[in-house]
Amino acid sequence: MMAALAVVALCGSGCASLEKRFGEPLPLERFAEVETGCHYSTVLQRFGPPMRMAALPSGMAFQYEYVRIDERQFGMTLPGAIGKWLKAVFASADAKVETMLFIFDDEGVLLGADPETYTADAGAGFSMTLIFSVGSLTDTGDYEASADSAMTWGLGLTDPLLVSLNREQNLDTGANGLQLSGTPDAVGQHTLESGARQ
């Protein structure tokens, strides 16, 4: 620890904070207003259209999500002439996720619902750059791609035939359930999508 403080004292340092938001914060305080047994139209009236929905064997599911990514960057400039050209940056990021899941039967009656809020480690990265560099050093694509995919579902009409034939595996509009943002492509239901796209 003392060695790290000595390095920071000898070298110039700085920090930056980056924030990305996907969607709007969910009105979790209103979740209790929706009671089991109500019609899905009540959920739509209270919370608007869901981020994702899926057909289930005996009904359907709505999923609402909000993701906020906070990235912190710590920079260091080396002393002397070399410090004018070489910069070192370390970054780490956290993802705050809010989600609400509603399950309905085949008549649109609410069977159950669950809200959840959690913070996940979204990774870290280190970079050595010449002169100056600005940008994200962490890989938050699993959160970002999932959060905006509901806006581009219509592009599925132009997918190759093999992908179109596997449309039921789609995690946004398919018939095989839902998956939270941040789940890596090689895990869970994403593996079905990956297989279809090869």
KAHU-V164604 format. One record per residue. N is the residue number from 1. PSI is psi in radians with two decimals (none if undefined). BURIAL is 1 if it has 24 or more other C-alpha atoms within 12 Angstrom, else 0. Layout:
# KAHU-V164604
{{N;PSI;BURIAL} {N;PSI;BURIAL}}
This chain:
# KAHU-V164604
{{1;-0.76;0} {2;-0.63;0} {3;-0.71;0} {4;-0.71;0} {5;-0.64;0} {6;-0.71;0} {7;-0.76;0} {8;-0.64;0} {9;-0.65;0} {10;-0.50;0} {11;2.63;0} {12;2.55;0} {13;2.87;0} {14;2.99;0} {15;2.79;0} {16;2.73;0} {17;2.27;0} {18;2.47;0} {19;2.35;0} {20;2.41;1} {21;2.41;0} {22;1.95;1} {23;-2.98;1} {24;2.57;0} {25;2.41;0} {26;2.50;1} {27;1.18;0} {28;-0.46;0} {29;-0.32;0} {30;0.01;0} {31;-0.68;1} {32;-0.27;0} {33;-0.35;0} {34;2.06;1} {35;2.60;0} {36;2.38;0} {37;-0.19;0} {38;2.93;1} {39;2.69;0} {40;-0.42;1} {41;-0.52;0} {42;-0.73;0} {43;-0.74;1} {44;-0.68;0} {45;-0.70;0} {46;-0.71;0} {47;-0.06;1} {48;-3.01;0} {49;2.51;0} {50;2.79;1} {51;-0.66;1} {52;2.67;1} {53;2.68;1} {54;2.53;1} {55;2.42;1} {56;2.84;0} {57;-0.55;0} {58;0.56;0} {59;-2.42;1} {60;2.95;1} {61;2.49;1} {62;2.43;1} {63;2.22;1} {64;2.45;1} {65;2.60;1} {66;2.32;1} {67;2.27;1} {68;2.17;1} {69;2.16;1} {70;2.06;1} {71;2.32;1} {72;2.28;1} {73;2.35;1} {74;2.06;1} {75;2.70;1} {76;2.34;1} {77;2.24;1} {78;2.62;1} {79;2.79;0} {80;-2.92;0} {81;-0.58;0} {82;-0.46;0} {83;-0.33;0} {84;-0.38;0} {85;-0.54;0} {86;2.19;0} {87;2.50;1} {88;2.35;1} {89;2.33;1} {90;2.39;1} {91;2.58;1} {92;2.69;1} {93;2.60;1} {94;2.57;1} {95;2.12;1} {96;2.15;1} {97;2.27;1} {98;2.34;1} {99;2.59;1} {100;2.29;1} {101;2.29;1} {102;2.30;1} {103;2.24;1} {104;2.67;1} {105;-3.05;0} {106;-0.10;0} {107;0.12;0} {108;0.28;1} {109;2.35;1} {110;2.10;1} {111;-0.59;1} {112;2.80;1} {113;2.71;1} {114;2.19;0} {115;2.67;1} {116;2.45;0} {117;2.26;0} {118;2.82;0} {119;2.27;0} {120;2.59;1} {121;2.07;0} {122;0.23;1} {123;3.08;1} {124;2.80;0} {125;2.75;0} {126;2.46;0} {127;2.45;1} {128;2.11;0} {129;2.72;0} {130;2.32;0} {131;-1.37;0} {132;2.49;0} {133;2.39;0} {134;2.37;0} {135;3.10;0} {136;2.37;1} {137;0.07;1} {138;2.71;1} {139;1.72;1} {140;0.34;1} {141;-0.56;1} {142;-0.51;1} {143;-0.73;1} {144;-0.78;1} {145;-0.69;0} {146;-0.65;1} {147;-0.55;1} {148;0.07;0} {149;-0.46;1} {150;-0.39;1} {151;-0.24;0} {152;0.34;0} {153;-0.50;0} {154;-0.41;0} {155;-0.29;0} {156;-0.39;1} {157;-0.29;0} {158;0.16;0} {159;2.74;0} {160;2.79;0} {161;-0.74;0} {162;-0.68;0} {163;-0.74;0} {164;-0.67;0} {165;-0.38;0} {166;0.41;1} {167;-0.53;1} {168;-0.33;1} {169;-0.17;1} {170;2.35;1} {171;0.00;1} {172;-0.69;1} {173;0.21;1} {174;-2.88;1} {175;0.52;0} {176;0.58;1} {177;-3.02;1} {178;2.90;1} {179;2.45;1} {180;2.66;1} {181;2.58;1} {182;-0.17;1} {183;2.16;1} {184;2.71;0} {185;-0.49;0} {186;0.19;0} {187;2.51;0} {188;-2.45;0} {189;-0.29;1} {190;-0.49;1} {191;-0.53;0} {192;-0.75;0} {193;-0.75;1} {194;-0.71;0} {195;-0.63;0} {196;-0.52;0} {197;-0.09;0} {198;none;0}}
